[in-house]
Amino acid sequence: MRLNRNDLIKKMNAASSFVLREKGYISFGDVLIQMGKLTKEHYEAWRFGKVRCLEQIISVNLAKINYTLRALQQNARNGGLRASKTAYVSWGKGPKRTWRFSKSCDPNIEEAYSTHFLRLEKGA
């Protein structure tokens, strides 16, 4: 079933709320898995370096991925979450390599994918 942007955002909102409750932070990869747009197996293959970039294995077109990612960032800011740049390196044996998220390798897109959103500490 193809989702329009409104349905995609509703699904992303529910998934990001679930991920935040479960983990205490939100990462775009976890949200995509929770939405059913990325399988855990594909995600792990990417983490082990068997897939060139994450965008190749997400089951949503790039325009909708970008729209969803931007909406997640806006929701996190509006919800008072703190953005935290996170370093992603390969899992497994051998030299550690930085992961690629996007087909384009655009630094702004790479940063957007790798940013996690954290709850602010109480009393902060």
SEBA-785449 format. One line per field, with one value per atom (N, C-alpha, C): residue number from 0; atom name; x, y, z. Coordinates in Angstrom, 2 decimals. Example, Ala and Ser with C-alpha at 12.3 -4.5 7.8 and 13.67 -1.06 7.14 Angstrom:
2
num	(0,0,0,1,1,1);
atome	(N,CA,C,N,CA,C);
c1	(13.19,12.30,13.20,12.85,13.67,12.90);
c2	(-5.69,-4.50,-3.30,-2.25,-1.06,0.03);
c3	(7.80,7.80,7.80,7.08,7.14,7.87);
//
This chain:
124
num	(0,0,0,1,1,1,2,2,2,3,3,3,4,4,4,5,5,5,6,6,6,7,7,7,8,8,8,9,9,9,10,10,10,11,11,11,12,12,12,13,13,13,14,14,14,15,15,15,16,16,16,17,17,17,18,18,18,19,19,19,20,20,20,21,21,21,22,22,22,23,23,23,24,24,24,25,25,25,26,26,26,27,27,27,28,28,28,29,29,29,30,30,30,31,31,31,32,32,32,33,33,33,34,34,34,35,35,35,36,36,36,37,37,37,38,38,38,39,39,39,40,40,40,41,41,41,42,42,42,43,43,43,44,44,44,45,45,45,46,46,46,47,47,47,48,48,48,49,49,49,50,50,50,51,51,51,52,52,52,53,53,53,54,54,54,55,55,55,56,56,56,57,57,57,58,58,58,59,59,59,60,60,60,61,61,61,62,62,62,63,63,63,64,64,64,65,65,65,66,66,66,67,67,67,68,68,68,69,69,69,70,70,70,71,71,71,72,72,72,73,73,73,74,74,74,75,75,75,76,76,76,77,77,77,78,78,78,79,79,79,80,80,80,81,81,81,82,82,82,83,83,83,84,84,84,85,85,85,86,86,86,87,87,87,88,88,88,89,89,89,90,90,90,91,91,91,92,92,92,93,93,93,94,94,94,95,95,95,96,96,96,97,97,97,98,98,98,99,99,99,100,100,100,101,101,101,102,102,102,103,103,103,104,104,104,105,105,105,106,106,106,107,107,107,108,108,108,109,109,109,110,110,110,111,111,111,112,112,112,113,113,113,114,114,114,115,115,115,116,116,116,117,117,117,118,118,118,119,119,119,120,120,120,121,121,121,122,122,122,123,123,123);
atome	(N,CA,C,N,CA,C,N,CA,C,N,CA,C,N,CA,C,N,CA,C,N,CA,C,N,CA,C,N,CA,C,N,CA,C,N,CA,C,N,CA,C,N,CA,C,N,CA,C,N,CA,C,N,CA,C,N,CA,C,N,CA,C,N,CA,C,N,CA,C,N,CA,C,N,CA,C,N,CA,C,N,CA,C,N,CA,C,N,CA,C,N,CA,C,N,CA,C,N,CA,C,N,CA,C,N,CA,C,N,CA,C,N,CA,C,N,CA,C,N,CA,C,N,CA,C,N,CA,C,N,CA,C,N,CA,C,N,CA,C,N,CA,C,N,CA,C,N,CA,C,N,CA,C,N,CA,C,N,CA,C,N,CA,C,N,CA,C,N,CA,C,N,CA,C,N,CA,C,N,CA,C,N,CA,C,N,CA,C,N,CA,C,N,CA,C,N,CA,C,N,CA,C,N,CA,C,N,CA,C,N,CA,C,N,CA,C,N,CA,C,N,CA,C,N,CA,C,N,CA,C,N,CA,C,N,CA,C,N,CA,C,N,CA,C,N,CA,C,N,CA,C,N,CA,C,N,CA,C,N,CA,C,N,CA,C,N,CA,C,N,CA,C,N,CA,C,N,CA,C,N,CA,C,N,CA,C,N,CA,C,N,CA,C,N,CA,C,N,CA,C,N,CA,C,N,CA,C,N,CA,C,N,CA,C,N,CA,C,N,CA,C,N,CA,C,N,CA,C,N,CA,C,N,CA,C,N,CA,C,N,CA,C,N,CA,C,N,CA,C,N,CA,C,N,CA,C,N,CA,C,N,CA,C,N,CA,C,N,CA,C,N,CA,C,N,CA,C,N,CA,C,N,CA,C,N,CA,C,N,CA,C,N,CA,C,N,CA,C,N,CA,C,N,CA,C,N,CA,C,N,CA,C,N,CA,C,N,CA,C,N,CA,C,N,CA,C,N,CA,C,N,CA,C);
c1	(0.83,0.00,0.88,0.59,1.33,0.71,1.56,1.09,1.27,0.26,0.47,1.26,1.66,2.50,1.83,0.54,-0.16,-0.17,-0.44,-0.44,0.96,1.95,3.34,3.73,3.33,3.65,2.92,1.67,0.94,1.67,2.10,2.82,4.16,4.85,6.13,5.94,4.88,4.61,4.39,3.60,3.34,4.63,5.41,6.65,7.67,7.81,8.80,8.40,7.11,6.65,6.97,6.74,7.04,8.54,9.36,10.82,11.30,10.79,11.20,10.83,9.63,9.22,10.11,10.41,11.18,12.67,13.27,14.71,15.16,14.26,14.65,15.27,15.40,15.90,15.27,15.39,14.86,16.00,16.11,17.00,16.13,16.50,15.69,15.64,16.74,16.75,15.74,15.69,14.73,13.30,13.06,11.72,11.33,12.25,11.95,11.65,12.39,12.14,10.76,10.44,9.14,7.99,8.23,7.21,7.05,7.99,7.94,8.52,9.29,9.89,11.34,11.85,13.21,13.20,13.71,13.73,14.98,14.88,16.05,17.19,16.85,17.87,18.61,17.88,18.53,19.37,18.85,19.58,20.90,20.84,22.05,23.03,22.53,23.41,24.15,23.45,24.08,25.11,24.76,25.70,26.97,26.86,28.04,28.76,28.30,28.99,28.64,27.58,27.18,26.33,25.88,25.07,25.77,25.86,26.60,26.05,24.74,24.15,22.74,22.31,21.01,19.85,19.92,18.82,18.49,19.45,19.21,18.24,18.10,17.32,16.05,15.75,14.51,13.41,12.25,11.17,10.24,10.83,10.10,10.98,10.37,11.19,11.91,12.96,13.82,13.09,12.15,11.40,10.62,9.99,9.23,10.15,11.30,12.28,12.69,13.05,13.49,12.38,11.18,10.03,9.82,9.88,9.69,10.80,12.04,13.18,13.05,12.67,12.51,11.36,10.28,9.15,9.56,10.35,10.83,11.68,12.57,13.42,12.57,11.59,10.72,9.92,9.37,8.62,9.50,10.73,11.65,11.96,12.21,12.46,11.23,10.06,8.82,8.52,8.97,8.74,9.79,10.73,11.74,12.84,13.03,14.11,15.41,16.52,17.84,18.47,18.94,19.62,21.03,21.43,22.76,23.36,24.45,25.12,25.74,25.53,25.98,26.90,28.04,28.98,28.54,28.36,28.01,29.21,29.69,30.80,30.39,31.08,30.71,30.86,30.02,30.09,31.00,31.37,32.09,33.60,34.29,35.75,36.30,37.56,38.22,38.21,38.77,38.83,37.44,37.27,35.98,35.86,34.73,34.47,33.23,33.21,32.02,30.94,29.73,28.62,28.15,27.62,26.97,25.48,24.77,23.31,22.71,23.24,22.62,23.39,22.68,23.30,24.20,23.82,24.55,25.78,25.83,26.90,26.94,25.84,25.76,25.95,26.89,27.16,25.94,25.08,23.88,22.91,22.77,21.88,22.46,23.76,24.42,24.24,24.38,24.21,22.77,21.82,20.40,20.07,20.55,20.30,20.94,22.13,22.89,22.55,21.68,21.31,20.25,20.52,19.54,18.89,17.69,16.97,16.74,17.21,17.20,16.27,15.69,14.91,15.86,15.40,16.20,16.13,17.22,17.25,16.28,15.62,14.71,15.51,14.99,15.67,16.67,16.83,17.79,17.18);
c2	(-1.17,0.00,1.25,2.17,3.42,4.43,5.11,6.12,7.51,8.37,9.76,10.42,11.66,12.32,12.45,12.75,12.88,11.56,10.46,9.14,8.77,9.12,8.83,9.57,10.83,11.62,11.08,10.68,10.08,8.83,8.01,6.78,7.12,8.14,8.56,9.10,9.87,10.42,9.30,8.31,7.18,6.40,6.17,5.41,6.16,7.46,8.22,8.32,8.44,8.44,7.12,6.01,4.69,4.55,4.94,4.81,5.66,6.87,7.73,7.11,6.55,5.88,4.68,3.89,2.67,2.91,3.86,4.04,5.31,6.28,7.55,8.51,8.12,8.99,8.52,9.35,9.00,9.03,7.96,7.96,7.65,8.21,8.03,6.56,5.83,4.41,3.62,3.89,3.21,3.54,4.79,5.20,4.47,4.38,3.67,2.19,1.58,0.18,0.05,0.93,0.88,1.12,1.94,2.22,1.07,0.13,-0.96,-0.58,0.49,0.94,0.51,-0.15,-0.67,-1.90,-3.02,-4.22,-4.22,-4.91,-5.04,-5.74,-6.73,-7.47,-6.55,-5.72,-4.77,-3.76,-3.28,-2.32,-2.93,-4.16,-4.83,-5.08,-5.43,-5.61,-4.31,-3.21,-1.91,-1.62,-1.92,-1.67,-2.49,-3.68,-4.53,-4.24,-3.23,-2.83,-3.63,-4.42,-5.23,-4.44,-3.27,-2.39,-1.04,-0.46,0.78,1.97,2.18,3.29,2.92,3.54,3.22,3.48,4.55,4.90,3.80,2.95,1.86,0.82,0.71,-0.38,0.07,1.36,1.87,1.73,1.26,0.97,2.18,3.37,4.59,5.38,6.11,6.86,8.01,8.52,9.52,10.80,11.22,12.45,12.28,11.12,10.88,10.66,10.05,9.89,11.27,12.16,13.50,14.26,14.17,14.85,14.33,13.03,12.41,12.80,12.81,13.18,14.63,15.52,16.94,17.11,16.39,16.46,15.94,14.88,14.35,15.39,16.05,17.08,18.21,18.65,19.75,19.34,18.13,17.64,17.55,17.10,16.98,18.36,19.33,20.69,21.24,21.06,21.55,20.85,19.58,18.82,19.04,19.94,20.27,19.23,18.39,17.41,18.06,17.54,18.07,17.25,17.93,17.26,16.87,15.66,15.16,14.47,15.03,14.40,13.10,12.07,10.74,10.17,9.64,9.02,7.59,7.26,5.91,5.28,4.19,3.45,1.99,1.31,-0.06,-1.00,-2.01,-3.08,-4.17,-5.10,-6.28,-6.10,-7.10,-7.11,-6.22,-5.88,-5.07,-3.60,-2.80,-1.36,-0.75,0.19,0.86,1.94,1.91,2.90,3.69,4.93,5.76,5.31,5.18,4.73,5.82,5.41,6.31,6.11,7.19,7.13,7.38,8.38,8.84,8.42,8.34,8.04,9.19,10.41,11.60,11.91,11.43,11.74,13.21,13.92,15.33,15.46,16.30,16.40,16.81,17.66,18.07,16.91,16.11,14.95,13.91,13.68,12.72,13.14,14.43,14.93,14.76,15.03,14.90,13.46,12.50,11.09,10.68,11.19,10.70,11.43,12.41,13.14,12.37,12.21,11.61,12.74,12.49,13.49,12.93,13.68,13.22,14.07,13.43,14.20,15.08,16.27,17.14,16.59,16.72,16.24,17.06,16.42,17.14,18.12,19.32,20.36,21.13,20.76,21.47,22.75);
c3	(0.00,0.00,0.00,-0.91,-0.98,-0.03,0.69,1.63,1.05,1.22,0.85,1.98,1.78,2.77,4.13,4.15,5.44,6.20,5.50,6.15,6.61,5.80,6.15,7.43,7.54,8.73,9.96,9.81,10.94,11.43,10.48,10.84,11.49,10.98,11.55,12.96,13.18,14.52,15.53,15.16,16.07,16.33,15.27,15.41,16.26,16.04,16.81,18.28,18.56,19.96,20.63,19.92,20.47,20.73,19.77,19.91,21.09,21.22,22.33,23.67,23.78,25.03,25.33,24.31,24.51,24.77,24.05,24.11,24.81,24.93,25.53,24.55,23.31,22.24,20.93,19.91,18.59,17.58,16.81,15.65,14.43,13.29,12.10,11.69,11.84,11.51,12.34,13.62,14.50,14.11,13.73,13.31,12.03,11.07,9.82,10.07,10.97,11.32,11.95,12.89,13.57,12.59,11.56,10.55,9.56,9.55,8.59,7.23,7.18,5.93,5.79,6.81,6.82,7.71,7.20,8.04,8.91,10.03,10.91,10.18,9.36,8.61,7.64,6.92,6.01,6.77,7.89,8.72,9.20,9.68,10.15,9.02,7.84,6.68,6.37,6.47,6.25,7.34,8.59,9.70,9.58,8.98,8.78,7.47,6.73,5.51,4.28,4.33,3.18,2.18,2.59,1.74,1.68,0.49,0.28,1.08,1.02,1.76,2.20,3.26,3.86,2.91,2.14,1.24,0.24,-0.08,-1.03,-0.51,0.80,1.37,2.07,2.03,2.61,1.57,2.00,1.05,0.82,0.77,0.47,-0.49,-1.44,-2.39,-1.68,-2.32,-1.70,-1.33,-2.14,-1.83,-0.53,-0.35,0.88,2.08,1.85,2.93,3.43,2.50,2.86,3.59,3.09,3.71,5.14,5.32,6.63,7.60,7.11,7.94,8.41,7.51,7.87,8.87,8.68,9.61,10.99,11.03,12.31,13.03,12.31,12.91,13.47,12.70,13.15,14.39,14.37,15.53,16.77,16.60,17.73,18.32,17.45,17.95,18.66,18.05,18.66,19.98,20.11,21.33,22.40,22.14,23.15,23.28,22.25,22.30,21.86,22.37,22.05,20.93,19.89,18.79,19.23,18.88,19.22,18.00,17.48,16.35,16.82,16.08,16.48,15.40,15.83,14.89,14.61,13.35,12.95,12.27,12.85,12.25,12.07,11.18,10.83,12.01,12.02,13.00,12.46,13.33,12.91,12.98,12.45,12.47,11.37,11.52,10.51,10.87,9.97,10.25,10.29,11.17,11.31,10.23,9.54,8.51,8.90,8.48,8.70,7.74,8.25,7.42,6.49,5.36,4.43,4.54,4.65,4.71,3.32,2.61,1.38,0.14,-0.96,-2.25,-2.69,-2.34,-2.78,-1.94,-0.72,0.26,0.62,0.43,0.79,2.30,2.76,4.20,5.02,4.49,5.23,5.40,4.37,4.44,5.40,5.30,6.20,7.66,7.93,9.30,9.77,8.88,9.26,9.64,8.86,9.17,10.49,10.76,11.92,13.22,13.16,14.37,15.15,16.44,17.35,18.12,18.63,19.41,20.80,21.81,23.18,24.04,25.04,26.02,26.79,27.12,27.99,29.39,30.11,31.50,32.34,33.27,34.16,34.98,35.10,35.85,35.02,33.73,32.89,32.34);
//
